Amino acid sequence: MSNAKEILDFKQQLELQDSSFPMLQILDETGNIVDQEGFERAGLTDDQLVELFKNMLLSRQVDIRCMKLAKQGRMGFFGPTAGQEASQMASAFAFTDEDWLFPGYRDLPQIYSKGWPIWKGLLWSRGHYFGNEYTTDEGAEVKSWFPQIIIGAQYVEAAGVALGLKKRKKDAVAFVYTGDGGSSQGDTYEGINFAAAYKAPMVAFIQNNGFAISTPRNLQTAAEHLAAKGWAAGAPSIVVDGNDAIAMYLASKEARAWAVAGNGPVVIEAITNRLEPHSTAGDDPLRYRTKEDLEAWWQKEPLLRMRKLLTDKGLWDDDKEVAYVAELDARIDADIKKANGVEKQKISNFLKNTLEVPSQVMAEQIQKFESEGK
């Protein structure tokens, strides 16, 4: 017999939603381990901890340099990543080279972690077709889709590839990223729903970074937790401290194991924060945020926590960081120089790259512009 009083208690339903998603956290805001069992379960060796932190430093240094290039008018479109190094790089650290990455436009760092050269990322931001070549400098394939500009569309694409991986019996998954704004798009839910219906191996990340352009997360949806949207599709869904690299790695590793075992997708909501403008396209965050709010989030950003952990373990110090940042800067300098040296696109290049087989009119236009050296 049903219990009408309990079932029709709508207020209780809202309260249950809030309590159903405890946040996974291994490192607290000061970098101390608060879940020793979880830390051990992550299984990261000392060398892996250092490698992970170096990946996070790479992301931060690329962000710093790209913001400078943007201010100089030398960049093109760029989505800043400062503050999201754990939600991006620590999660990507849990996947293999055979897993397919589906990034949003703020997720270039994850492609770099798969071996994609930084100079190609710079060219992607500048709209150059070389920026859509997904190979390493040595010519090896980088299993990544292009950074998707259409909000949420990467979820549908990831679900399709995940189904293909399942049908081909590959030991691989598709992993996909969007922001809190992307979770309000129909494509995001459709991708999760499709993957869940077909038990396709997909791990979906919603980086809840506080703001979709200028719209704060609390004005986007009445849902207490964005992870709940995965429940609607029948996918296990969790909330993770997105500024905690160890928690992000652990959640991602176990979500991958679940998905690749044939159980279908997992949705991970990462609670983090975007510390810089939404993009270099004229956004001023102080029009919709306070300086105090930003300063508070800078005090609990991911690099601080990991630096504290590694320092306490005797694995890192200031001298090592200064030397490694100098190494990164030299690498980035070389990539900037290489990107700058690539031949500029001509009108005929844009036409040639529009269709695999140009129409008659386009072929005539290509011939015309080429004859003019354009």
Disulfide bonds with the S-S distance in Angstrom:
none
